[in-house]
């Protein structure tokens, strides 16, 4: 029924059905995004292909590691801010007074505090219409991103949801053939400015940003 209601998969892209929820949309209504589901499917197919090719020699740990080169940009994080870095910090043995270390580790104000997750949430609030971000809160010290297809060059209009730069549309500039070159302004997303702004907002949390595609 959902495929007839939503053939473009704009609302529901995954179904997780059970005897309690036969429709399978309780946890997948409006999430994940279509691009996320597509990458999950691609990763699953690649993992199955690897298992078929390598059989008993397969490296199980590497099946769920996505190559970073497939993303449009990668934000490299300072390790001390990540989940792994914070766990290492909590195991610090070079402390003179053990009671102070225990007090620090049990600070209730820090329970559930994840600066990187808060950073990702802020980035999605600011730039969610222009990109999709991927982040593993338990392991890798990177945030990977893909630019939305909606940010491709388009005709200029007011109130775009992201930073942009104007470009002359040479096709439309002389559409009437009179040689005066009037009309026609397109816009491109200003990727460099957006990435620079993200680095500024991340502060010491961001060590560097790598753009795989311009």
C-alpha positions as CSV (number, residue, x, y, z in Angstrom):
1,X,0.0,0.0,0.0
2,X,2.8,2.4,0.9
3,X,4.4,1.9,-2.5
4,X,1.2,3.1,-4.2
5,X,0.8,6.0,-1.8
6,X,4.5,7.0,-2.0
7,X,6.0,5.6,-5.2
8,X,8.9,8.1,-5.1
9,X,9.9,6.8,-1.6
10,X,9.9,10.4,-0.2
11,X,8.3,9.4,3.1
12,X,9.0,5.7,3.8
13,X,12.0,3.9,2.3
14,X,12.4,1.0,4.7
15,X,10.0,-1.4,6.3
16,X,10.7,-3.2,9.7
17,X,7.6,-5.3,10.3
18,X,6.8,-7.5,13.3
19,X,3.7,-9.2,14.7
20,X,3.0,-6.0,16.7
21,X,3.6,-3.7,13.8
22,X,2.7,-5.5,10.6
23,X,2.9,-2.3,8.6
24,X,6.5,-1.9,9.5
25,X,6.6,1.9,9.5
26,X,6.7,2.7,13.2
27,X,10.4,3.3,13.2
28,X,10.9,4.3,9.6
29,X,8.3,6.9,9.0
30,X,10.2,9.9,7.4
31,X,13.5,8.2,8.3
32,X,16.1,7.3,7.3
33,X,16.5,9.5,4.2
34,X,16.4,7.9,0.8
35,X,20.1,8.5,0.2
36,X,21.0,6.8,3.5
37,X,18.8,3.8,2.6
38,X,20.5,3.6,-0.8
39,X,24.0,3.6,0.8
40,X,22.9,0.9,3.3
41,X,21.7,-1.2,0.3
42,X,24.9,-0.7,-1.6
43,X,27.0,-1.6,1.5
44,X,24.9,-4.8,2.0
45,X,25.4,-5.8,-1.7
46,X,29.1,-5.1,-1.5
47,X,29.4,-7.2,1.7
48,X,27.5,-10.1,0.2
49,X,29.7,-10.0,-2.9
50,X,32.8,-10.0,-0.7
51,X,31.6,-13.0,1.2
52,X,30.8,-14.9,-2.0
53,X,34.2,-14.1,-3.5
54,X,36.4,-14.7,-0.4
55,X,34.4,-17.4,1.4
56,X,36.4,-18.6,4.4
57,X,39.1,-16.0,3.9
58,X,36.8,-13.0,4.4
59,X,37.8,-10.4,6.9
60,X,34.6,-10.1,8.9
61,X,35.7,-6.9,10.6
62,X,36.1,-5.1,7.3
63,X,32.6,-5.9,5.9
64,X,30.9,-2.9,7.5
65,X,33.7,-0.3,7.0
66,X,32.7,2.1,4.3
67,X,35.5,3.7,2.2
68,X,35.8,7.4,2.9
69,X,36.6,8.2,-0.7
70,X,33.0,7.5,-1.7
71,X,31.9,10.6,0.2
72,X,31.9,14.2,-1.1
73,X,33.7,15.5,1.9
74,X,35.1,14.1,5.2
75,X,35.5,16.1,8.5
76,X,38.4,14.7,10.5
77,X,37.8,15.1,14.3
78,X,40.3,15.6,17.1
79,X,40.4,12.2,18.8
80,X,39.9,13.6,22.3
81,X,36.3,14.7,21.4
82,X,35.2,11.3,20.1
83,X,33.7,8.4,22.0
84,X,36.9,6.4,21.7
85,X,39.0,9.4,22.9
86,X,36.7,10.0,25.8
87,X,36.9,6.4,26.9
88,X,40.7,6.6,26.8
89,X,40.6,9.8,28.8
90,X,38.5,8.0,31.4
91,X,41.1,5.3,31.8
92,X,43.9,7.7,32.5
93,X,46.2,6.2,35.2
94,X,48.5,9.1,35.7
95,X,46.5,10.7,38.5
96,X,47.9,11.5,41.9
97,X,44.7,11.3,43.9
98,X,42.4,8.4,43.0
99,X,39.3,9.9,44.7
100,X,39.6,12.9,42.4
101,X,39.7,10.7,39.3
102,X,36.6,8.8,40.5
103,X,34.8,12.1,41.2
104,X,35.7,13.3,37.7
105,X,34.5,10.0,36.0
106,X,31.2,10.1,37.9
107,X,30.3,13.7,37.1
108,X,26.5,13.5,36.5
109,X,26.6,16.7,34.5
110,X,28.5,14.9,31.7
111,X,26.2,11.8,31.6
112,X,25.1,11.4,28.0
113,X,27.2,14.4,26.9
114,X,28.6,13.9,23.4
115,X,30.0,17.1,21.8
116,X,30.4,15.5,18.4
117,X,26.7,14.4,18.3
118,X,25.7,17.9,19.3
119,X,27.9,19.3,16.5
120,X,26.3,16.9,13.9
121,X,22.8,17.9,15.1
122,X,23.7,21.6,14.7
123,X,25.2,21.1,11.2
124,X,22.0,19.3,10.1
125,X,19.8,22.1,11.5
126,X,21.9,24.6,9.6
127,X,22.7,22.8,6.4
128,X,20.3,19.8,6.3
129,X,18.7,20.9,3.1
130,X,22.1,20.9,1.4
131,X,23.8,17.8,2.7
132,X,23.5,14.5,4.5
133,X,26.0,13.6,7.3
134,X,27.2,10.2,8.4
135,X,28.8,9.7,11.8
136,X,29.6,6.6,14.0
137,X,29.5,7.8,17.6
138,X,31.3,4.7,18.9
139,X,34.4,4.4,16.7
140,X,35.7,6.4,13.7
141,X,36.9,10.0,14.3
142,X,35.3,11.3,11.1
143,X,32.1,12.8,9.9
144,X,31.4,12.0,6.3
145,X,29.1,14.0,4.1
146,X,27.3,14.0,0.7
147,X,25.9,17.0,-1.0
148,X,22.2,16.9,-1.8
149,X,21.4,16.5,-5.5
150,X,19.0,19.5,-5.0
151,X,22.1,21.7,-4.7
152,X,23.1,21.3,-8.4
153,X,23.3,24.4,-10.5
154,X,19.9,26.0,-10.8
155,X,18.2,29.2,-11.8
156,X,18.6,32.0,-9.2
157,X,15.9,32.7,-6.7
158,X,15.6,34.5,-3.4
159,X,15.8,32.7,0.0
160,X,17.8,29.7,-1.0
161,X,18.5,27.5,2.1
162,X,22.3,27.5,1.6
163,X,25.2,29.7,0.7
164,X,25.5,30.2,-3.1
165,X,27.4,32.0,-5.8
166,X,26.0,33.5,-8.9
167,X,26.9,32.2,-12.4
168,X,25.9,33.7,-15.7
169,X,23.7,31.4,-17.8
170,X,25.2,31.7,-21.3
171,X,22.3,29.7,-22.8
172,X,19.6,32.0,-21.5
173,X,21.7,35.1,-21.7
174,X,21.0,35.6,-25.4
175,X,17.8,33.5,-25.8
176,X,16.2,36.1,-28.0
177,X,19.2,36.1,-30.4
178,X,19.6,39.9,-30.4
179,X,23.1,39.7,-29.1
180,X,22.5,41.9,-26.1
181,X,23.2,39.1,-23.6
182,X,20.4,40.0,-21.3
183,X,18.8,37.7,-18.7
184,X,20.0,34.3,-17.3
185,X,21.6,34.1,-13.8
186,X,22.2,30.7,-12.3
187,X,23.6,29.8,-8.8
188,X,26.0,27.2,-7.6
189,X,26.2,26.0,-4.0
190,X,29.2,27.6,-2.3
191,X,30.7,24.4,-1.0
192,X,34.0,26.1,0.0
193,X,32.3,28.7,2.2
194,X,30.0,26.1,3.8
195,X,32.9,23.8,4.7
196,X,34.9,26.7,6.1
197,X,31.9,27.7,8.2
198,X,31.6,24.2,9.5
199,X,35.2,24.2,10.5
200,X,34.8,27.5,12.3
201,X,31.8,26.3,14.2
202,X,33.5,23.0,15.1
203,X,36.5,24.9,16.5
204,X,39.1,22.6,18.2
205,X,36.9,19.6,17.6
206,X,37.7,19.7,13.8
207,X,41.3,18.9,12.9
208,X,40.8,19.2,9.1
209,X,38.2,18.9,6.3
210,X,39.0,16.9,3.2
211,X,37.0,17.5,0.1
212,X,37.0,14.5,-2.2
213,X,35.0,16.2,-5.0
214,X,34.6,19.9,-5.7
